Every structure is written in structure tokens, then in C-alpha cells.
Amino acid sequence: MAFHPFWNLMLFSLVICAVRLTVGHDGSIDCGRRKLRSVYLILNGTDAIAGHWPWHAAIFHLKDNRMKYVCGGSILDRNTILTAAHCVHSVYGVIPRRYVSIQLGRVQLKEENEYIESHDVEDIIVHPQFSTYSIAYDIALIKLARNITMSKYIQPVCLWNLDYEIHSVIGKNGTIVGFGLTENDTGSDHLKQALVKVMDPLDCIETDRVLGALLTTEMFCGMGLSGTNPCNGDSGGGVFFEISGKWFMRGLVSFTPARANRTDLCDGKKSTVYTDVAKYLKWITQYVDARVLHDETEVIVDYEEKHRLFDYTTCGQFSNTSNLPWYGTLEKESFFDQAYSTCAVTLISEWYAVAPARCFSNDDKRLQVVLKSKTVPIQRVIIHPKYNSSTYANDIALIELYSPVNTTNPDSRPICLHTLTDQRFEGYQNLTMTKLTVSSSSTVPVVYLNSTGCTVRYAHDGVKLQTNQFCAQKTDEYSVHCWDIPAGAPLHQTQTLGGTERQFLRGFQLFAQSCRSTASTVFVSINEYMDWILFNMRYNDPVEAESDHSAIESDWNNLKWEPNEGWLRSFTENICGSIWQDESSRYPSIPWLGWLHANPTVTIADMEHDAIAMLIHKRFALTAAVIATNRAQWRFLSFGPLVEYFTCPTGDCGYIIQAFDVRGITIHPGYRSSPRRNDIALVELWQEVADTWALTIQPICLPWTESLRRSKPLSLTMSTIDLFFIFNRQLVQVNSTSCQERFLLNGYQIKQDDIAICTFRADDERPVAIIPGAPLQAKFNFDDDQRYFLRGLNYDHFESGEYTGQMRIPNFNLPYLFTDINTFLDWIAHEVRRSYVADYKTLTNASSTVEHFKSDQVKQLPIRNTRKIRLFDFKTCGAYYRESMSTELIPAFVPWTGTDYRTDDYNELYECAATLISDRYVELETGSSRDRHRIQKIILHPGYVPASLNNNVALIQLTEPAKFSKPICMPVIAEVRTSGYERSNLLTFVMNYEHAKMAIEPIGDRYVDPIYCQKYWNKLNYQTAPFRVNSTICIYSHPVDRLARESYPAAEGSPIFSKHALQGVERYFLRGFSLRTGSVVSFAPTFYLEIDDYLDWIMDNMNDTLHLNDLTFDLTKTLLFN
């Protein structure tokens, strides 16, 4: 019999649950139950015992005038066998039924027993989409010519009509049985059984890249434990899982890759591919007896065993800190931590809680349980199988938490349950319901109502009460000082347990209700669902559950960088990947998502380019290479909620964002635009992100450890922008085969090599247009919190050429493609290391002419023009007008500061700060009044050139003395000059809008070495002459601390100064003034012209005869002598 080459290697089966074929009182036929009782261990590759796999069928083909065993199958009902399509199909089509025979109850091929049945075939039904030349839809049904006689050796298996998502069995062990080839490549005469573990599709593809082009979503992979895998002859057999004593069939053996040297034999060391039976349930049920389908509500509970899941030593006890420690809320998890409550939940054990089923009707994957002591992600939600959203029948769900709650904490104790049937209290005495107030939660008594009156009352509202629902009436006490109660709030029943009064869960509130409502309240009776709850609860080993979590944290904490590479430790030493959001912010932002733009002050026109980058380090960000190809265009990178900045009604909202100057962009050397390859670029900033912005601007984590790269995240989230609005979407990763299929369905062809990471929208997620470089973020539990790690950057495979900022019309049905960050980690680390090493060499190899500037200590020589020192008044200069109000940030009126106003030819007003150095200067503020002065003349430095920082200084002469203002001191006297000063100890002005005053703040660690300062300016302004290193001070932007004070650098021209004691008084001496305000509200590094080199020029240009104009007598007529 000829077979397609794929089918020469068929093998496998999983095991799920068992059922007896007996007709119940409701007419159902039992399935998936063994009738033979014995003590028996399942070992890999061992012989099966008669009656232990009573649903296994042996399929024979007529060859050479005798029946020969070829495949396995599984009994579904009295006359139906399920097998693989290739077992009953040849290159000529479906094998004629007269050539096929089915034998049941057989465990040995060469030995006959009285319980073995042989059946002829009535019909063979192959899936209509199956093809001999494809491996998809490999499933078929065989209809027998007569009914099966059921016995303890022959029984049907249950079809998998449980959770059909593959993640429900990934990592679980199933059982396969068959007569396939043994390790000696000979057929087994005895039925063998083995355990197989269901694999994640991506892990399966990693083990064998060939499978990447073959796997579809209707298949799954498995690997035999202890090296035992299905092989030739096992095809068509089932993969079975046991669930509470019943066996279910989840898959059937389809194919295994062939050996390199024998294409007709399977490679037992490789993964096996199974047809996912759950995905074909609708097709199968057309041909089987409906009575044999597993009743999802049927549960068989070992009460004594399940009783051990509960802690009855502390359950149901009120605590001093939390009156209802089992009360929690179900909140929608937000990417921005702005969750909102949807329903109430009740904690029933360390791993489980209950809530209404309708609370999970849409996107349960993004819900979390919030208790007073902690917030816990949800591992899975089990909805009652007969829940009806229209009638509210069976409106109950069991919530399994991602990690156990510490029930020894008095704020998170579970409520008690009546787990044993003989302990269940069916009465309605001692009932109390939940009461919530602003500061606490408590209980108040309620009275049980007759069901007849309650039914009539709610019938008027179109609600038909079910038999497992009842009503209770609140007391008058409840309506005083209360909050509205959400659906799911628990109803308590007080009973004595162990000599203490305990609270047992009697039900939960079906509908949300106003606390002022006088209507009766409907409750779901929890006792009616106790068996269902216990049946679905399982033992979770905390050590096993947290092993991956612990490995991630341990590997992260033990991550080692090379010695003297502190800059690389910046990847891991800060709190990367955490989302914190200011509650006052209307438009949340992602702290690592920034916008590249060309203009110093970001504009809406800049935002139309949608050029985004992800901060990964204090000084580095990642973006798509397609964006960065025009490197000269991107001069700045801004972070923060730009939508709030642009919609600010006052214009004083610059503090909410910070802009950084881009030092350079490195595009990956392997980048290709078509077909898209290595679409990644590294953006380097001149300035490191200040720690004071840690809550609102911080890097996303990178997956530096192997454990992180191999672990499955809690979720995958994609963030994209439209103009400056951020949109987030939950995604699911799909394999390359499914990815190609989705593209083909939409008219696009894509090669497997063009797919790095392929994703699609999660269920119920609305489509959104995505831009190049949009991040794919993986969320993990980490360090008692949840962190986001960068998984990829979006690329558009079908967009060729350079980036224009104009997005194609999106096809929302296409998958999203992402560059895999994991493959670029070494390149990122290399580029960061290279940059820091280059800077270190620049500093250590500085020329001797600027060697002394490596230290911020400034030594000063005596000035030349000592004659004009007398023009400065050192008795009153450099003092405050009023006393300081704070030692850290000093609000004060400073009498030597002023503003120079001018208008251009278009009548536009320009402002620049000015500093009074003698009694002749500019416009000054004096309290609530202003001391205004007209300018006599302005003297520009002769070496000044527009658009350059060199010699950018001017001396302004006033028409009359500034009588109500005092000048700053000039550093011209010997006792000040000999002491020198340190640049890092200089002071600058900032504006403190919290107090609406100017403030003084030290430079501190914001001081930049002149070598860096020179490099920065040369890089930024390569078309202009470099400034003189020894005449310019460079400092980082002001590190705004949004939580403590809102302060911003003062205007261009504002002074930088030092403090010295002179004649017993602390006075301030001018050391320079700012030359530029930088970008976006002056957050870029700021240059200050150091005044010392210009003191002689200043005094040379000061008129020492101006003070004679202020005398009250004529010196030409009167001489005065002392």
C-alpha cells in the first residue's frame, strides 16, 4: 500500500480522561472509564495490560491476501473509530472499506483472547480538506458495520470538549499506546504505552526547524519522556489525559520527521506532531452518538483529598486590620497601572477565589485580583460550563491565582467553605452581607426571603431567578454611611468551628446594588456549586510554580559584567521596566518610549513623523534602522506625555517632558531595507537620564539572561502611537507557519526567513495601526513586582525604501512582525562598551594645553586693570534683599538680576537675562514694583560672531544709575582671586513655580568636564567655529524632581556665580552667564560663558567718569578738600 513519505513515520497518542459505557438515568453514555481494577504503573515503553486502554483500536489493511496491522485508533461510541486520515488513505484516495478491518480489546498481535472483537467497516469518513500531499487535517472516522459489544476490555474514550486552547495542556504529560516500531526497528507484538510531554510550539520548532514550515494551529508537538517516542505503526493512536478518573483524547499521532539515512523510518529522538482533536470537535460530533459526549458538569470529587486544599485553622476569622480579609476586587489590569474595579471576588484558599462568571465575558487575561495585602495576577479562569449570560444561570467562575497568597497574613485570610457533604449547612440563619465604607469593610445582618416573593419581584425586571439563587433583605442599619456594593460581594454565614466563631461563604451577590436601595438582594448559592468548585481545584506546588520566577531573579541578580564596566551595569542596576503613573496625569505615558525630533523645541509637526525610540540605558535608546537612516534629521529625543504638553491650557507645562540631545545614531551594519533585515539602530545621548526622573523616565529592561529568554511571559504588549497618543494592545505569538497562512489569506506572500517574531491581536483586542519601531514588551513577575522586558521592535516587511514618516494604509488583518531583540544583545553591549571606552581614551589622552581643566578647580591670576576696581562697591554688592527661606532651595529676590527687552523688525519681543555689575544696568524687579532703566549704549565684544558661542558677551551702559538695586560682586579683588573656586560648587538660578519665586541651586554633579563640553559643541554645531574650552562652562540640564519641587532653568543670559565671605558677609560673585536655553523648556545641557577671561575687557570699556554726572555741584567752580 503506497503512502505519502510523511506518513511512513506515524506514531503517537495522548491521554485525557475515562468514562464507562453505561447508560445513565439521563440517557447519557459513560466514557473514558476503565472497568478493570488493578494496581498498575505507567512506565515508558512498557507493555500495556488488557483492559487498561479499552478504547484503543487496531487497524488492519488487507495485503497479500492477509490482514496486516498498520495503525491505531480510538473508540468514540458503539460504532465509531477515530484515527488519522493517512491511515485510511492512499495516493489513489480513500482505501476501499473491504480492505480495512478493525480489532478491539487486542493487546497482543499474535495471541487471541475471547474478549477481542473484530469488525468490518461500513464507511470511512476522511476530513474533507485532507490531501495526500499535505499533512494538515490528518483526521478521519471509521464507521463499523455492526455495534460494538462493550465489556471491561472494550470501552469508548471521552472526546476533549474542555478548554480547546493548546496552552491548557502545554507542559502536561499525556499517554500514548500502540504497536509501533521498537528501538530495534521491529514492530512490537505487544501493545506499548509511554508518556509524552506537550511542548510549546516555539520550543518544538527550536528542536527541529523543519517543523516550522509544517506546524499549524490545528496541531501540537510532543516529546516522549526518557527518550520514548511514537514511531511507524503508532499513527492514528490517541494522546490521552486523565482528569479526575476519566480519560480524554486530546490528540492523535500524525507524523514524526524521518531519519537522515532512512526516509521510510521515524527518528525517535525528534518531536512528534499530533492532530489536535479539540480543534475538530464540531466536525466529529456530526457523526457520533451525542449521548457519549462528556457532560462538562459531571464531577466526581474525592472529598477527603480535596479537603486538604483548605486551611481551617485560620479561615473565616476577622482580623484587627481588615474586617473582611477575604474580600477583594477584580480589576482590569492597565499597562499604565490605572486599573479600575469591575467586580468583587472572595478568597477561598491560598490559590483560589470565586466571582461571577460575567465579570470575565471579554478580556479575562488582563484582569487581576486585588486584595488588601497584595495584587495577584490570574493564572486561569474556569467558567461554569452551563453559564448563560442572558438568564444569569450558573453565573459563577473559579479563579486560579498566578501565585499563592500568604494566608498567614491577617489581611489575606480566606473565608471558610463547607467542603464535606455531611458538614454543609443548608439553612439560612446567621446571614450577613458585605458593607463597604470609605475607611473599612464590615458585615451587617440580612434576612432570608421566601423565594416566591423574590421571584415575582425580579420577574418584573425580566430576570428569572434560578433554583440555585435566593434572596435576602438588608436591614435599616445598612443604608447608613455606605458605598455601593459590586457584584460578587460575599454573603457570610456565621458558624462555630474549632471552638471559635467563623465566617463561611454561603453565596455571593449576583448584581451590583446601590447601598441606598431598599430592594432585596439576589445571591448565588455557593453550596450548589461546591462539587464543581472542588473538582476544578488542583494542587499547586509553590516550589514548582515559582521555580521559573526564582530562576529569573537569581540569574538576573548574579549577572556579571566585566571589571571596570560600570556603564554596562546601568542596564540592570536601576528599576528598569516598571510603570509608574502620576495620578494627576490625564494622558499616561510609557517611561521608556520617546520621540525623535529635529527642532530644539518639539512641535506637532515633529510628531507627525512618528519616529519613536525605546530607552534601554541611562544614555542609550533603540529605534528601527529604517527610521534612523536620515541620522542628521534626529537631533533630539524627548520623553514624557507629549499629548499633555501640547494640550496644556497655560503653556507652563514644560516640566512634564524632558528632551535630550542626540549625540549619535549607530545603524546595525547588517541592516537591509528590502527584504527587511536587522532593522535596529542604537541612539546615543549626550546626557544621562537623571535619577530624579526615575519614576517617569526610565529604561525598559533587556533580557540579558538565558532564563528570561526561555521563559514564557505573563503577557505580550505592543505600544504604538498616533501623532502623540499612545495605544497598547495585547498580542499572542504565533509560529511562522500560521503567520505565513494569515499573510496568504490576505494576499501577501512572505518567506519564513523574513519572519523573526510573528504576533496577532489577542482575543477581543481592537485593531490599531502600528508604526515602525513600535516595541513588543514582555511582562514577567520580578522582584515582588511586574517588569516589562523589550522583546522586539516592529518592522513592515512590505514597506521598502527609506523611512518617510508616512504610514501605508494598514491592513488590520495582517499579523504584526517584530525584530527579535534577543539576537542583538551582544551587538548592543558591544556598541555601548565601545562608546564609553572611546570617551575614556579621549579624557586620558587630552593635550597638555587643557590638562588642568580635567579638574574643576579654577586658579585665577591678578587682573591687569586694577585702577578701575574702585568702580565696584564691595560694601553692598552680592547680597540678598531678603533672608533665605530654605537651606536646600532658596526662594529669594536677587537684586542684581534683570531682563533686557528688544523687538525685531516684525515687532516680535525677545528677552534675555542681564546682570547688574555696577550702578549702571538694565530692567530690574524690586518687590512688586519695577526699577526700569533706559540703555545708553551696548558694547559688543569685538571677537563676537553670530551663531557662535565664542566671545558672546556684551556690556550695557545705562543712562542713569540703578539706585534701588544692588549689583553682584565682580571677582576682581585680590583676596577673592587668590582663593580661586571649583566649578562644581558654582550656583545657578532656577524658577520655582511652586513658590512663584526665583531660586538658587548648586551645580553639583551636573558639571561637565570641558573635554566633553568641547566634543558636544563640535558634534552639535559642526558648521560653526568651536568655542574656546577655557572660556566656557558646561552643565547638564537641571534634574527636575517632580515630586519635590517644580523648578526650571532661568532664561538665557542668567548668571552663574560663586559664594565667598567678604568683610564678614557672605556675598555672591559673578562667574559667567548662560549662552543658550537648550531645547524643550531648557532641559538640554546648558553652556555658560566663564567671565574671568573678559574682566579686563569689561573694565577697559567701563567709563570711570560717569559717576561725576551725579554730583550736586559743579567741579569746575568748586573744589572740596577734607
Phi, psi and omega in degrees: 000124184277139178231152170299144183309324180300327189275000178285352188235040189274154189205294246236174178191142176251165182236140186231307180194162184235159183208139178279143178271072173236148182275122180278177181295339179264009178089356181285155178251128183290149180218160171070020180242133174284142177257346181262124181259126175194161176273121188207132179258140175272113178243152183292128175070016181268163180291140177273149178267143179303131178091351179276337174231065188292350180266357181283134179243141176258127183256127181243145173245146177281116178223130179054043176066020174215153180282128181238135180293135181230324187210171173253168177203181182222139180283129177255319177209201187293342182214022184230133177241135176256132180210184177277145182298324183290348177283342182233023185221143176234182179295344180265358180119199180294133180294133179305139187296333180291344179268004185238138177224146181241133176239136184241150179079005185274130174242349175225133184286332187252010181231134182261146176222157184293337182273356179285134176245141176243134185228139170278168186255131176272320184201150175239122184244105179266143179305132187299339182262003179287143177224143179301331185262019178221161178256359181280158176056040184277075183207142182207158176242142176243122177265127184275156183286337177218164182288150177282140172267109184286145178209184179290351178257349183225115182213155176278155174263159177276136170287147181283098174245032177264210179298118185275350180293138185293333182297342181290341180239355178300131181086353180269155179261128174246176181239138174242150176224151179173172179254029186289182181296143175269185180295345179266010180063028174241147180294143181277133176279338182250140179298126181254156176226150181203156176267140175230148180252127179288132186256153169295136182306322181292322177294323179298315181294326179297325181287334180207103183299337179300326183292339181300329180270356186246328185292140171234175181288351178265014179229164169214164184253153174212152178234129180294141177283148180057029174078008180265118181232158174292156182214192182311129181101343178270350182306145177085342178290161186270162170248116192245141176234138178265130177229109179050049174085358178244143182256131181241145178262116181259329183214173172221147187296126181250295181202160173227140178305148182281165175288157182295325185258353180220097182288349180266359181236148181285158173259101186295350181269355182257165180293151177254144179256135182240144170287128181278101184299327182300331181282350181245016186301317181298321180290319183294315187296348175293337191243003183242163178290119184298338182291341183274349180294136183298130174281112186296340181271351179287124181227143176237116190245131169269096189298318181297321180292314181291333181302332183286353178283351187244147177255104183269007178278331183234351186298150172070015179257131174294153176243164181289330184267336181218111182298328180235077185292347178268353182278132177216178178235151176262114185243144178285120181288127181250144177300335182258015181058027175253066184284156175226147186284140177245318183211168172268151175232158179235123180284124181247346174199181181292339183249345192227152173217164178237153180198168175297143182293326185292347177291348182245023187292337185246280189238067183297340181292345182247028176252154178218154180265126181248112174257172181295327185272334183192167173250131186237127174294162181260130177280311178202159178234128179251108178275139178302132187297340180252023176295135179236114184289339181279321184257354183066019177287140177053043184278074183214144178222145175257128183253123173260125184280157181288327179216154184288149175273139177285096185283355173282346175285124183298345179271359182217049175275141176282160172279158179279152175234150173275086186280327181269137186298324182283354179256354185289133183256111186271352181285178183236031178274159173056043180269139174223145178246169186285139173231129180245136173234181182300323189250351186202171171235144183205189179233153175225150183293148172227160182245131178294138180250147176301136186295332182296309181297321180293321180298316179297318182300314184277343176297329177296333179266010178079017181250121178262114181290141180268167182293337179262024175234150179213171184241154173216154183250132177290156174269168179298333183298332188293326190283001182269122173051057183236164172254159176296145184259127180282162173300142180098352180299136188286148169253126186259152171229121185276126177217164179263132179220124180062031178082002179235154179281127183235161176253122177254147179281115179261339179174184173218158187292128182285320182239152169292151185211139175295141181291343179271352183292141178260000181288154176293157184251136179266134179237147171272126181283117186286331181297330180294340184245012186298316180297320179296319179297311183296322180300322185270351175281142181225163179280128176244118179281114182302326181293315179291320183294328184257006185296315179296318179301314181294321179297320179299310182293319181297313179297322180295314182291334180265007181298127185248129170257166178295154177303149178063028178240056180298330180294331176284331178294342177297342176293331189236345188277341180265176182274074182285157170071013180258140178258124172229136183230131175296125182298338181279351184281126178283330184236098183298153178232163176261124192294344179255358182267122181234168181244127172277137179209166188263327186268148180304318175258118186297138182237166177296327177298323176298321184292337181294343178284340181052042180266100185250158179216153182251123176290123181241355188200163180301338184229007184223148177224161177246144174216173176284140180298328181297330176286321190275000184300325175266075190297324184295341183288329187261101183257341185220154177227118184249145178235151177123173181284087184296330179298324178288326178294316183284335181262009181296126185286339186258339184084001181256033186251021180298338182295341187281349176231162175225137180250142178236143176282133179279123179277321180186162178231126179250114179273138180304133184297340181266011183295134173226137183277331181208116353291154187293123178220143173050048185279074184209144179216150181253126180257125179254134178261155174287323188248138173284150177291127182290145180297337181291348176261014190302330183280330186247340175227113179203160183285158166276152180285153171249146184280077186286340185256154180295323181296324177292317184292333182264346183279151178274125182286162175296324180198162173242126182235133175254135177244131178223171182229151171234107192063259175232014175270135181263134176236137179241142179223137173282135181236160171237141180276137179237156181285168187295328180294312177297326179296313179298320179299317180295321178294318181297322179298336180255014173085018180242140174251135181218138180277157180296326179293341180272002181250115175266293173234128180243132181224164174218162181300139173291166180304139175070007176275134180282145179292154179210146176289141183242147183249157178302138178086357179301135187278145167257118188247127179259131182258133178230151166288130188203123173055050180060023180212187175239131182240154177253136178240139181287123181256329181188170175237134185293143171221150179255104184296333186263006176258115182254165178086187183282159182285130181248351184084355179259119184276141175295160173296120189285147170258106188288352179269356182277149173293163176260130179256142181224141169293135182277108182299328184304327183281353183246008184297318179296319179296318179299311180299321180296316182292321178295316179299316181300318182295314181292322178296319179298319178295321180296319179294323179300317182290315184288338181256020181298146181291161185294334183294338178239014183303320184289350180273357175296328174270147180274006178284129181247122174258138186241138176270158178298149179279162183277315187271073182285341184297325185270005176302331182294348179286349182255138182262101183273006175273335183236349185290157169067021181249158177283153174280328177223167186286159178289149179252349181207145179276340182268309178230121195254098172291131181196155167270125183252114192285354181260001181264147179205183182228134177260123181252141173210159177237148179267189183295341180259014178066022175279136184270133177238144179238149176209136181289151179223155183235127179283122181248347172212200184275012179233108179202222200253208176276128184233151175263132178231093184064232182271348178258172181233139175262100184264141181222138174276151183266130177284308177197160178241129182249110179275146176296135184296339181268004183285136175234127179306149180070012176235153177274348183293131174055033184277071184218143179221148177249126183253127178255126180276157180285336180212162183295150174273091188282335185257007180232151180248137183283164170282156178283144175258136184281068184245346183272152189298317185295335176274321184289325181292332180281338180065196178196163175255131183297326181291347178263003179290163183240150176227166175268145166226158175263124178257101184284343177296321179256000181055041181222159172282147182225158180250135180218140180289154177290311180060227184281009176276353179294135181251133177301139182304332179297314177296320182299316179296315180298320181300311183293319179298321180288321186283326185231066185290347181268354180247164181292142178293151178279168180278124184301321186276011179237005185227135173255138180237130177230153176293164176298158182294122181284089185295129174258101188292336184275337184259311181202152180251099186232147184222149180303145180287181189289166175301137183093355180291148189280157167240137191211166178241164181243131179221153174273126180223120181055038176079006182236137175287121181230159184251132184243134182290132178239350179165186177208157186289145183254342180204153181267352180081210184242161177035083177055043170061038178266356178280163176305144186245138177262139174237131175282121179283125193278346190300321180291349185248006183296316179296319178296320179299310183291328176299329184263002176274132181276113183276008178253358183297328183290343179291336179292345183265001181287151180271002179224167182264114181295341180284344182248338186228135174242132180245135178235143177275000000 
